[in-house]
Amino acid sequence: MPLLTAQSISKSYPSATEVPLNILTDVSLSLAAGENVAIMGPSGSGKSTLLSILGTLERPTSGQITIADVNPLELPEPELAAFRSQKIGFVFQDHHLLPQCTVLENVLVPFLAGGRAGQEEVAQAKHLLERVGLADRTLHRPAQLSGGERQRAALARALVRSPQLLLADEPTGNLDSANADAIVELLLELQQETKAVLVVVTHNAHLARKLQKQLTLDHQNLKATD
């Protein structure tokens, strides 16, 4: 049974002319629990737009998304926000850590949508920080971390609510090759442990080959990578 299904997703934007700007046309994707895929393609091909739609941050012009047997785009906005917080984890090229907060506080941010973080949530966050090698950095602020450490903190934050769908947009784009390889291996290890679906958008062919499937987004649609 697919955990993530995107069916006939199209996305267009109004333009200065009468002809809309088409970004995605009839894109379909289906992934079961524990599967992962890399999506490649030239800049401006719509990779990040597709990731935003899969993550319910943006609505498609047409088409349907199902995540764990739920069509989240049919939910009222407050329920959609709660669904996104519980079911979807995001890892971006820029870590987007809050500079005024400690590493531990940053990892706990996803729980704030539901109110507050209790002892169980704090224990989960500390466990993940230990897994990503930051057990001795919990009280540090992002400015005190290296680039690789900040991205590992962002990975812990994305996983802290055990999401069923994990979306990564150029997660190693700002890292050197050694740190990039370490982050990818850690990402895949944790994804396989949780049996989440992982979708990675990247320009990095070396990274893409580490995933189970490789697809290319070109001319507004997905195809198998050559």
C-alpha positions in Angstrom: 0.0 0.0 0.0 1.4 3.4 -0.9 2.0 5.8 2.0 2.4 8.8 -0.4 0.5 9.2 -3.6 0.6 12.2 -5.8 -1.8 11.9 -8.7 -1.9 14.1 -11.9 -0.4 17.1 -10.1 -0.3 20.3 -12.2 0.8 23.7 -11.1 0.6 27.0 -13.0 0.9 30.7 -12.1 -0.7 33.7 -13.6 1.6 35.6 -15.9 1.8 39.1 -17.5 0.3 37.6 -20.6 -3.0 35.7 -20.9 -1.0 32.4 -21.0 -0.4 31.0 -17.5 3.1 29.9 -16.5 3.1 26.1 -16.3 5.5 24.6 -13.8 4.2 21.1 -13.3 2.0 19.1 -15.7 0.3 15.8 -14.8 3.0 14.7 -12.3 2.3 11.4 -10.5 4.4 9.6 -7.8 3.7 6.7 -5.5 5.9 5.5 -2.6 5.4 2.9 0.1 6.6 3.1 3.7 10.4 2.8 3.9 10.9 3.8 0.3 13.0 6.8 -0.8 13.6 8.7 -4.0 15.9 11.4 -5.4 14.4 14.0 -7.7 16.8 15.7 -9.9 16.5 18.3 -12.7 17.8 21.7 -13.9 17.3 24.9 -11.9 13.8 26.3 -12.4 12.3 22.9 -13.4 9.9 22.9 -10.5 11.6 20.5 -8.1 11.1 22.8 -5.0 7.5 23.6 -6.1 6.7 19.8 -6.2 8.3 19.3 -2.8 6.2 22.2 -1.4 3.0 20.6 -2.8 3.9 17.2 -1.4 4.5 18.9 1.9 1.1 20.7 1.8 2.8 24.1 1.9 1.4 24.9 -1.5 -1.7 23.8 -3.3 -1.6 22.3 -6.8 -3.7 23.9 -9.6 -5.1 20.4 -10.1 -4.5 16.9 -9.0 -4.6 15.1 -5.6 -2.3 14.1 -2.8 -2.8 11.3 -0.3 -0.6 10.8 2.7 -1.4 7.8 5.0 -4.9 7.5 3.4 -5.7 11.2 4.0 -6.1 13.9 1.4 -4.6 16.7 3.5 -5.7 19.4 1.0 -9.3 18.7 1.9 -8.7 19.6 5.6 -9.6 23.0 7.0 -6.5 25.2 7.6 -6.1 24.5 11.4 -6.4 20.8 10.8 -4.0 20.9 7.9 -1.4 22.7 10.0 -1.7 20.0 12.7 -1.5 17.3 10.1 1.6 18.8 8.6 3.2 19.1 12.0 2.5 15.5 12.9 3.0 13.7 9.6 5.6 15.6 7.6 9.2 16.5 8.4 11.2 19.0 6.4 15.0 19.4 5.9 16.2 22.3 3.8 19.5 23.5 2.3 19.5 26.3 4.9 19.0 24.8 8.3 16.5 27.5 9.4 17.4 27.1 13.0 16.2 29.9 15.3 19.4 31.8 16.3 18.1 32.9 19.7 17.2 29.3 20.8 19.4 26.4 22.0 19.9 23.3 19.9 17.5 21.4 22.1 14.9 24.2 21.9 15.2 24.2 18.1 14.6 20.5 17.9 11.5 20.9 20.2 9.9 23.5 17.9 7.6 21.1 16.0 5.9 20.2 19.3 4.9 23.9 19.9 2.1 23.6 17.3 0.3 21.3 19.7 0.9 23.4 22.8 4.0 22.6 24.8 6.8 20.0 25.0 6.6 17.8 28.1 9.1 15.4 29.6 8.4 12.7 27.0 9.0 15.1 24.1 12.2 16.5 25.7 13.5 12.9 26.1 12.7 12.2 22.4 14.6 15.3 21.3 17.6 14.4 23.5 17.6 10.9 22.1 17.7 12.2 18.5 20.4 14.7 19.3 22.4 11.8 20.7 21.8 9.8 17.5 23.0 12.7 15.3 26.1 13.2 17.4 25.0 16.4 19.2 24.5 15.2 22.7 27.2 17.6 24.0 25.7 20.5 22.0 22.2 20.7 23.4 22.6 24.0 25.1 24.6 25.6 22.4 23.1 28.1 20.0 23.3 27.7 16.2 26.1 30.3 15.9 28.3 28.1 18.0 27.9 25.1 15.7 29.7 24.1 12.5 27.7 23.9 9.2 27.5 20.1 9.5 26.4 20.3 13.1 23.6 22.8 12.2 22.3 20.5 9.5 22.4 17.5 11.9 20.3 19.6 14.4 17.9 20.4 11.6 17.6 16.7 10.8 16.8 15.9 14.4 14.1 18.6 14.4 12.6 17.1 11.2 12.4 13.6 12.8 11.4 14.5 16.3 7.7 13.8 15.8 8.4 10.6 13.9 6.8 11.8 10.6 5.6 9.4 8.0 6.8 11.7 5.2 10.3 13.2 5.2 11.1 15.9 2.5 14.6 17.2 1.9 15.4 20.1 -0.4 19.1 20.2 -1.3 20.0 19.0 2.3 23.7 18.9 1.6 23.9 22.0 -0.7 25.9 24.1 1.8 28.2 21.3 3.1 31.6 20.1 2.0 31.8 16.5 0.6 32.7 14.8 3.9 29.9 16.4 5.8 27.5 15.9 2.9 28.2 12.1 2.8 27.8 11.9 6.6 24.5 13.7 6.5 23.1 11.5 3.7 24.1 8.3 5.5 22.5 9.5 8.7 19.4 10.6 6.9 19.0 7.3 5.2 19.8 5.3 8.4 17.1 7.2 10.4 14.6 7.0 7.6 14.9 3.3 7.3 14.6 2.9 11.1 11.3 4.8 11.1 10.0 3.4 7.7 9.1 6.9 6.7 8.9 7.9 3.0 11.8 10.1 2.0 11.8 12.4 -1.0 15.1 14.3 -1.7 15.4 17.1 -4.2 19.0 17.6 -5.3 21.4 18.6 -8.0 24.0 16.2 -6.6 24.2 13.0 -8.7 26.5 11.3 -6.1 23.8 11.9 -3.4 21.0 10.8 -5.7 22.7 7.4 -6.4 22.6 6.6 -2.7 18.7 6.5 -2.8 16.6 3.6 -4.0 15.1 5.5 -6.9 16.2 8.4 -9.1 13.8 10.5 -11.1 14.3 13.6 -13.2 11.9 16.5 -13.4 12.2 18.0 -16.8 9.7 19.6 -19.2 7.2 19.8 -16.3 7.0 16.0 -15.7 8.8 13.2 -13.9 10.8 10.5 -15.7 13.3 7.8 -14.8 16.8 9.2 -14.6 19.1 8.0 -17.4 
